[in-house]
């Protein structure tokens, strides 16, 4: 059996997405940054208020409450610890996004830089 090298997937950042939008439009880069900052700030505030954010075709962000648990073990030390009740953000992908990524079977090796 040949040993296959695991390929680390490429990462998109907010800056790289803003740059891609800038290249496809004739808007100023600072305006695109401002709009993206406002967009994420509004999402952040809505989730802080406990609201659900639905972006059709992409997915739904919502806040879910997790009950505290007692008697959990710290895997590193083996010490018993309790977790406090808290909320977490949950993302459920939409049908269009799910259908778009379903055919991906494994990460392809990125093209060699020239």
Secondary structure, 3 states (H helix, E strand, C coil): CCCCCCCCCCCCCHHHHHHHHHHHCCCCHHHHHHHHHHHHHHHHHHHHCCCCEEECCCEEEEEEEECCEEEEECCCCCCEEEECCEEEEEEEECHHHHHHHHCCCCCCCCCCCC
